Amino acid sequence: MRYLFSLILAAATLAPASAQYIFDSRLLDNVAEALKAGDERAAAAVSRVEAAAEKLLTMEPLTVTAKSMLPPSNDSRDYMTLSPYWWPDPEQPDGLPYIRRDGERNPEVYDYPERENGDRLGEYTRTLAVLYRLTGDERYAAKCAELLRTWFLDPEKGMNPNMTYSQLIRGRAIIRGTGIIDARRMCYALNSAQLIASSPAWSEADAAALREWSAAFLYWLEHSVNGLKELHAPNNHGLWYDAVRVMTARAAGLDGRVREIAEESFMPRFAKQVAEDGSLPEELARTLSLHYSTFALEAFSIVRNVTLASGIDIWTMPEAQRAVEYLLPYYENPSAWPHTQIKPFETPRAAVLLREAGTAVGRAEWVEAAHRIGFRDGKSSYMTLLHFDL
């Protein structure tokens, strides 16, 4: 509780107005208001996250060049990963070409650190940025800025704005679009820059360089063979392709493009994927079908939150509400899920979606269900803060 008094003062001045974050900015306002009112749960959540963030302040920045094996381009700045559900073929002496085992992660993927490091980058930058908005402590903004500059902008270590070699499959040379889904992790980090925009640690030169990087990445997304393939993906990959484009366009400062992607691509795409009963048939076919049905809605949530400041709230879509209604009983009782789910479902994800959707469309019973499920994910990150009262 050592920062409680300063937290209360900071909350009054730093809580953001409506903004295009990948989460509902009102959650951040809610934490700030709770701190100002002396809410012990909010203060305790901040203290836990601050304690966990101490190690982030001294960590070495993450980079795509921290790999021992080069991509086909021989450029260590090109992002490269293996597709997670592809394994050596036991009937072939060399195991090639790899074969698919859906839902079963091949441990070889961890030999390529970009995926894990990208995931950490997204979580760490968001946690630092949210802490900065709540406390005003410039240490958090400075570290967040350092992580962003190193991953995206460093002339020797910064990532090239493409995903050409993401989710490669050994023994298969075909160009694939599916690896673009990995990009969501970096886009989460891009969004963090907006949260530290008021800090002197993030200069206008930094902001301009990141906008330029984002514009170049958006161009690659929309003009590469990889991107054009993913544009036509009929399942969650297509939804996430649009979510990645929305986040990237926002980071590039192209707010008109944000709305175009949402209205002309994402919304009709999502509507086609939801059946009359509210299920998402493409995801029901997966071995982790409750996970992937939720994953599709998480892409929906991100597009909704980024476009909210444009004057539209896509939770009003009847297809989205049908999907929530379909999933609701299984979110409260995952063991009743009638489709294949080979691993336990992470229920905090359900609570986040139910709270957001219920608040958006005035469905108090969804919000109440979110509180019954609760948010206990065992981590101390920005999500712990945003959902301190669940």
Buried (B, 14 or more C-beta within 10 A) or exposed (E): EEBBEEBBEBBEEBBBEEBBBBBBBBBBBBBBBBBBEEBEEBBEBBBBBBEBBEEBEEEEBBBBBEBEEEBEEEEBBBBBBBBBBBBBBEEEEEBEBBBEEBBBEBEBBEEBBBBBBBBBBBBBBBBBBBBBBBBBBBBBBBBBBBBBBBBBBBEEBBBBBBBBBBBBBBBEEEEBBBBBBBBBBBBBBBBBBBBBBBBEBBEEEBBEBBBBBBBBBBBBBBEBEBBEBBBEBEBBBBBBBBBBBBBBBBBBBBBEBBBBBBBEBBBEBBEEBBBEEBBBBBBBEBBBBBBBBBBBBBBBBBBBBBBBBBEBEBBEBEBBBBBBBBBBEBBBEBEEBEBBBEEEBEBBBBBBBBBBBBBBBEBEEBBEBBEEBEBEBEBBBBBBBBBBBB
